[in-house]
């Protein structure tokens, strides 16, 4: 039996829980905003120094400098110690301004989410770099298996042939039995003489069957292929 929509139970609304980052940001906001008040205005520049250090923006450094100059002015006037009622009134008013304005201003400036460091554009995160590297490894493994299971299809897809136009992404594989010397230099970081030696040895041998054969017949130091073994394929 279908339950009428007017009688259907409504999903309960749960209040969103506050994340640890938001709670920490709120504690930072309250703690630093109390500094101007508890220091009677003499440390009113401290919250804005913290903001400037976190955000590294010229405007924040200018605000910090303004509060610091005001505090220095109060210290100088207090140190003068002249018995002048008008001067005392001005100093007292300036102190009250630093206490009240500094507290209110820092409460607003330090609200959660407002002091996050600016993102650096064009620079991928460590996680993104890691995911990209894993994806390339997966692509190479799939392309290598495809080449082993279906060599004809691998030739059609030009697996291991970065020197040819193609649409299939094999993860950066290099077919050392067919690519020209330039591809060996660009993709496997061989020097031009080493790449020419590989091509010459390949011409005499017919084809390489392993990295060891390639190293032996082309007279390559084994170490120069250690870091690129995962890229090499023998088509």
N, C-alpha and C positions, 0 to 999 in steps of 0.2 A: 504494500500500500504506500502510495506517495504521500509524504507529509506536506501539508500546505506550507508555503514559504513563510506565512505569518507566524506559524507555530514552530518552525524549524529552530533548533537551538543556535543561538548566536555565538560566534567564537569569542572567547574571553580575551579582553585586552590586557596584556601585561605591560607594566611600565618598563621601558627600556633600561637595562642596567648600565650603570656608569662604568666605562672602561677604566682600567688601571692608569692609562695615560692621561685621561681626563681628570681623574682624582689627583694625580701627581701635579698636573698643571694647576689645579685649583689650590693645592697646598702651597705651591710656589707663588701663586698670585697673592694669597693672603699673607704669607710670611714676608715677602718683600714689600708689600704695600704698608705693612706696619712699621717698617724701618723709619720713614720720615716722621711718623707720629711719636714713636718711642724715643727717637733721638732728638726730639724737640726741633726738628727741621735741619739739624746740622749734618745729617747723613741722608738728606733727601735725594742726593744724586746717585746713591747706590743702586736703587732699582733700575734706573735708566742706564747705568753702566752695564748692568747684567743684560738688559735688552739689547744694547748696542753690541755687546760681545756675542750674543746669540744670533742676531740678525745681520750684523756687519753691513748696515746701511748708513749712508752719509747723514740722512735725516735723524736717525737715532743718536748718532754721535753728536750732532748739533744740539739735540735736546739735552743730552747728558752734560755737554759743555755749558749750556745755559744754567742748569741747576747748580753745577759746580761753581760757576762764577758768582751766582747769587749767594751761595754758602760762604765763599771766600770774602765777599763783601760784608756779610754779617759778622764774620770772625774779625775782620779788620776794624769794623765799627765798634764791636764789643771790646776789642783790645785797646782802642783809643782811650777808653775810660773817662771821657769828658762828661762832666755833670751838666748835661743839657737835656731839658725835658723834651724838647722837640726831637732831638736826636734819639733819645730813649724810646719815644713813641714810634719813630720811624723804624728803629731796629726791632721793637716788639711786633709791629705790624708785619715786617718782612719775615720774621720768624713764624708768625701765625700763617702767613701765606705759604711759606715753605712746608709747614706741617700739613695744612689742609689741602693745598693744591697738589703737593707731592703725593699724599695718600690717595686722593681721588684720581689723579692722573695715572698713577701706577696701577690702581685697580682696573682701570679701563685698558691700559696698554698691556697688562699682563693677563687679560682674560684668556681662557683656554682656547688654544688654536691660533692665538695672535702672535706668539713668539716663536713659531716654528721656523727653522732655518729655511731660507729660500732654496727651492730645488735648482740644481745645476742642470740646465738644459743641454741636450746633446751628449749627455754622459750616462750610459746605461748603468743600472745598479749591479752589484755583485751577483744578486740572484738572477737577473736577466742574462748576464754573461754566462752563468752556470747553466741555465736552461738552454741557451743557444748552443753551447758546446755539447750538451747531452743530445739535443735534437740532431746535430750534425753527425754524432757518433751513430745514432739510430739510423739515419739516412744512409750512411756508409754500410752498415751491417745489412740493411735491406737490399741495397744495390749489389753488394758482394754476393748475397745469396741468390739474387735474381740472375746474376751473371753465371753462377755455377750451375743453376738449374736450367736456364734457357739462354745459351750463348747467342743464338740467333736474335732473340729479342733484345739482349744486351747490346748487340751491335747496332740494331735499329735505334735504340735509345741513346746510343753513343756514350755508354757508361765508361768512365775512365778517359774520356777524350775532351778535356777542357780546351783543346785547340780547335774544336769544331763547334759550329752553332748547334744548339740543342735546347730542348725545353725541359728535359728530365733532370732533376737535381739529385746527383748521386752522393752528395755529402763531401765532395772534394777528392774522389778517387782519381788515381792517375794510372793509366794502362802503360806501363813502362815498355811493353813490347810493340807499341804503335805510336806513341806521342813523339813529336820532334824534340830536338835538344832544347829549344826555347821553353817548352812546357816543363821539362825537367828542372830547368833553372828557376822558373817562376813558381812552380807548385811544390817542388821538393827541396828547394834551397840548395841545389848543387851548384858548384861553380861552372862557368862555361867549359873549361877543359874537362871537368868530370862528366858533364853532360855529353860532350863529344865522344868521350871514351866509352860511355854507355851505348851510344848509337853505333859506334864502330864495333864494339863487342857483340852487340845484338845482330849486326849485319853478318858477322862471321859465324855466330852460333845459331842463328835462326830465330831463337826466342829464349827468354829466361823463364825458368820454372820456379825460382825461389829468390828471396833476397840474398841468400848466400851465394847463389850462382851469379847474380848481378854484381855483388861485391867482388867476387873472385875474378871473373872474366873481364870486368871493367877496371880491375885494380883499384877499387875504392876502399878507403879505410872503413871498417865496419861501423865505426862510431857515427859516420856521416849519414847513415841510414837508420840509426836507432830511433830517432825522433819522428821519422816519417814512415815507418813500417806500416802503420795503420792506414796510410793513404795509398799504398802501392797495391796494384792488382795486375795479374798476368793474363791478359786476354789472348 
